[in-house]
Amino acid sequence: MFLTVSKRLEFSASRRLFRPDWGEGENRAAFGAETSARYGAGRNYVAWFVFTGHVDSATGMLMNISEIKQRAGGVIEEDYDHKFLNEDNPKFAAKVPTAEAVARQLVSDVGPLFRGSGAELTAVHLEETPQRGATAYANGHTDGHHEFRFSAARTTMSPHLSREENAQLFGVAASPHGHGHEYRVRLTMRFAAGAVSLVEDQAIAACVASLSAELDHRNLNLEVPGMRSSPMTTEVLARYIFQRAQESLPLHRIRLHERSDFFAEYNANGEHLLAMQMPFSASHRLQSYEHSPEENAEMYGKCNNPRGHGHLYVSEATIGGKLDERSGTLCNFVEFRDALYQSVAAWDNRHLDLETEEFRQRPSTGENIVETLWAKMSPLLSNRLERLRLWETSNNRFTLRTN
């Protein structure tokens, strides 16, 4: 099992995507119209700093998450926030500040600050715009993310099932009158350490335009010839879009959001994943039962408030396994949803320290909550759980995964 703690920080900056040794046509093909922004195009960046390590059994923490804000925030304040990166940050004097390059530089800048602390920076995920982002890993790999949206109608069904079987498996979603979604697609390309992490803007724009023309404002069952003989499910649709995009892009994986709280993934290894979110509201008090009141106050700060405090937690479970090609499903949607609800129901509207058995003598930190939730949830999902995320706030996230 692999645990990570992530902290979200924001900064604003401008940058120009431009190589002086290239001509105007080459720059425009690679970077699009923004290459002409001579004095920089502005961005409101969101950076997630992702750490791994071992959880201290006494404190329940992998690290004090406020340290990320202090140390990484100092780097951002000094070198990134309200800067024209090309000219104000010397590290971009000879490199183009693409999303991938900025994410890699943040890994290089922040990682050394935590050496010897017991926590290790494993990745930085950078959101440049809702359509563009990158993830840089400590091992040198880099992912480039490109998002687009389309609206479409569909009837959730499989041509390999009878009408009765479709109705039983998909419920009202199998109505022949159809229903609609605004889909969000994230295309991810992965580059090995040292590889050139640049796919031309023109190639990505052409791929997105082709997919949009095929899918946007269509009835997917009736107007997409490539899917007429396939099950119409989120899992199969994700695979279809991946295969179509892979015809022109070096695609590593795809994430298809059908709703904000439900998505499917498909990757170059042929693996299907399905994820769903389930919120719950709970209060707690951060305290170590092996430390004095004074030590608790120093370690946890205002989170040690004797009267407690609370969060609207959001859990997100991702399962894997073999796709049932006959139905086009990885699992039964209703059973998936019910398993998640059953896992958190006993904690909802409760004080975790005072009203649950799991945290009476164990700190109710995000690290311990996500570990306990995995143990509750995985058996209900036939031990197919691949990743479990817990948002304590919009800025603090805890993730447990199998690898």
N, C-alpha and C positions, 0 to 999 in steps of 0.2 A: 504494500500500500504506500501511496505517495501523497503527502500532505503539503499544501501550499497555503500561504497567507498573502493576500494581495491588498494593496492600498492604492486608491485612486487620487491623483493629483491633476490639477489643471494649470495651463499656462497659455498665454497668447503671444504669438510671434508672427513675423512675416518672413517670406523666403522667395527666392526666384529659382525656378527649375531651368537651369541653363548651363551649357558647357561652352566655354569660349573657344575651344578648339574645334567645334562643330559649326556647320553652316546653319542658316535660318531654317531651311527645310528639314535638316536632321533633328534639330531641337524641337521643332513643331511636331514632327512625327513621333518623337520619343515622349514629349512632355505635354503636348496639347497647347491650347491657346495661352495658358498661363506663362509660357516661356517668354512672352513679350512683356510681362510685367517687370519692367526695368528696375523699379524701385521696390519690388516685392509684392506678393499677394498675401493677404492676412489670413491667419488661421487661429481658431480657438481649439487648442490641443487638449486631449484627455489622455493621461498616461497611467497605466496600471503597472505598478512595480510588484513582481511576483517572487516570493521568497520560499525557500524550503529549509528543512532542518528537523531537529528532534524536539518534541514537546516536553517541557519540564513538568514532571508529574505533580510537583508541589504547587506551582503557579498556574498550571494548565495552559501555559503560553509557549508557542514556538519562539516568539519574540514580542517585545512591547511594540505594538503597531505604531505608536506615536513616534518611535525612532525613525520609521520610514519617512514620515512627514518632515521630521526635523532634518535628517541627513540628505535625503533625496530632494526635499524641498529647498534646501540650501543651494544645491547644484542648479536646480531650475531657476531659482531667484537670481543667481549670479550670472549664468551663461545663456539662459533660454527665454525667460519671461520678458515680454516687451522688448525683444531684440529683433533686428534684421539679421537673421542667422548667417547669411552669406558674408556679411561684413563685420558684425559685432561678435561673432563666435569664431575664433581662429581655426577651430577644428573643421569648419566648413569652407575654409579658404580654397581648398583643393578638391572638395567633394561636393556633389550636388545634394542639397538637403531634401531628398525625397523622404517619404514616410519611413521607408526601410532604413535609410541612412541615419535619420534622426533617432529611430528606435535603437539601432546598433550603437550609436554614440552614447545614448543614455545608459546602456548596459555597461559600456566601457568606463563611463564617468562615475556611476553610482556603485557598481559591484565592489571595487576595492575599499570603499568606505565601511563595509561590513565584514571584512576579513577578520577572522578570529573572534567574531561575536557569537558564533554558534548558529547564525542564520546566513544563508547564501542566496544571493540574487540569481534566480534561474531564468527569468525572462522579463522583458518589458513589452507590454501591449500598448500600442499607440493608436488613438483614433484621431485622424486629422480632420475628417468631415464625416457625416453619416454614410458617405459613399466610399471613403478611402481610409485605409488603416494598414498597420503592419505589426508583426510580432517578431522581436529579436530575442534569440535564446543564448544563454551563456555558452553553449557548445558551438556557437558560430552560425547555426542555421537561422534563416530568416524567412518569415512568411509575409507575402504581400496580399492584402485583402481588398477586393473591389465589390461593392454592393450595388444592386439595382432592385427596383420594385416593378411588379405588374399586377393588374387586377384581372381576375378570371372567374368564370362560373364552372361548376362541375357537379356531377353526381358521383358520390363515393360508392364504388362498386367494383366487382370483378366479373368479367365475361365468363370466367371459368366456374362461377358459382350460380346456383339457381336463384330465382327471385326471392324465394323464402330464405335461403342462406344469406343473401346480401342484406335483407331486411333484419335478420337476426344479428348479424355481425356489425352492421354499420348504423342501424337504427334510422333516425330521421334523415341522416346524411345520405341515405340511399334513395331518397325521394327522386322519382324520375323528373320532377320539376326543377331539380338542381338547387344549388346554393352558391354563394360567392365568397371570395377572400381577396384581401390585398396581400399578396405574397411578397416576402422580402428574401432576396437571394444574396448570399455572400460567396463569391468565388475566391478561393485561396490557392496561391502558387507558392511553392516552397523552393528555396535556394540553399544549397549546401554552403558550408563555410568557405569563403574565398571566391564563390561564384558571383558572376555579374547578376545582380538582382534587378534587372530591368526588362520588362516586357513593354513594348512600345504602346503609348496611349492610343495610337490609331488602331492597333490590333485589338485592344480591349474594347474600345468604343464600337468597332465593327461587330465583335462577338455579341456585345450587349444589345446592339441595334437589331441584329438578326434574331436573337432570342425574344426580344420585345415584340418584334413584328409577328413572330409565330405564336406568342402566348398572350400578349396583352389584350384585354377586352375580348377574349375568345371563350367559347364553350369548349373546355378541354376535351370532353368526351367526343364531341362532334366535329371540331374544327382543327384538331391536331392529328394529322394522318399517322404520325409515328407512334401514337398512343392508343389508337382505336382498338387494337387487339390485346392491350395490356390492362391490368387492373388500374383503376384510377384511385390511387391512394397517395398520401404525402410521401411515403417511402419510395414508391415507384416513380413519382414525379421528380423527386430529387435525383434519382439515378438517371432519368431521362435527360434532365437539364445538364447534369455532369457530362454525360456522353456527348451531348451536342456541343457543349463548350469546349470539351477536350479535343474536338476536331480542329480547333484553331489556337488553343492556348495550352501551355504546359501545366495543366490543372493538377493540384494535389488533393483537394477535397472541396466539397460544397456544403453549405448549410442553407436549408430552405425553411424559413419561418412561415407557417400557415397562420399562426396567431402570435401575439407577443409572448405568450407563455407556452408555446408548443412548436417544436421544430424537428426536422429530420436532417441527418447528415449522411453523406456517402463519400467514400474516398477512393483513391487510385488503387488501393489493395482490394477493392470490391466489398468493403465492410459497410454495413448499415448500422446507424445509430438513431435512436429516437429519444427526445428529451421533453420533459414536462415540468412546469413549475407549480409549487403549492405553497401559499403563504400561511403563516400563523403568527398570532400576536402573543407575546409573553413578556413578563418582567423578570428581572434578576438583579443580583448584586455580585459584582466581581470581588471575590475574597479567597485567600488561601488559608486553609485550616491548619497549616504548618508554620504560619508566620504571625507575628504580633500585630495588633491593631495599627501601630505606627508604621510597620513595614508594609502592611496592606495599603494604607493610605498613600504611601510613597510609590508603591508599584502600580496601583490601579487608578490613582487620582480620583476624579469625580465619579468614576465608575464604581467606586467603593462606597458610595453614598449608603448609609445604614438603612434608609427607607427604600432603597432600590431605584431602578429606572427601567425603561422598557424599550422594545423594538418591535416593529412589524417585520419579522423575519421573512425571507423568501428562500425556500429550498428549491433546488433544480436537480432532478434525477435524470441521468442518461443511461439507457440500457442498450446492450448490443445483442448479438445472436444471429441466427440464420433466418433470412427472410423466407416466409412461406410464399413461394411463387404462385401458388394457386389463388390465394386470397390477396396477395400483394401486401401483406402486413407482417410487421415484426412482433406485434403483440395485439391484444384486444385493448382498444382505447379505454373503454370503461373500466376494465380490470386494472389497467395502469393507473388511471386517475384515482380509483378507490384505494389502491395500495398506498399511494402517496398520502391521501387523506387519513387513512387509518394510522399511518406512521406518526403524523403530527397532531392528531386529534387530542391526545391526552395532555399535550402541552399548550394547546390553544387557550388563551385567556387565563393562563395560570402564572404563578410566580415559580420559576424553575427551581429555586433553592428551597422554597418553603412547601411547595405543593407537589413535587415529583420525587420519586425515589432515586432517580439517576444522579441528582445533583445535591443531595443532602450533605454529602461529605466530599464532594468533588467540585472544583471551581467550574462555574457555568460559562466558561470562555467559548468563543466561537470554535476554537480547535476541538474542545471536548464535546460541544454540541454536535458538530458535523460527524465526529467519530461515533458518538452514541446513536445518532440518527441512521448512519450506515448500518449498524448492527440491527436496528429495528426494521429497516426498510428492505435490505437485501433479501432476506428469506421470503418476504411477501412478493418479491419480483423474481422468484425462482433463481436467485443468486446470479442474475444477469446484469447487475448494476456495474457500470463501467466508470461512472464519474458522478460525484455528488457535490453540488455547490450550495453554499449558504451565504446569503447576503445579510449581514447584520444591519448595515446601513447601505446607502447607495455608494459609499466610499470604502467600505470594508467587506472583504469577501474571503471565505475559507473554502478550500477545495480538497476533496479526497478522491483519488483515482487509483485504478489498478496498476497503471504504469505511466 
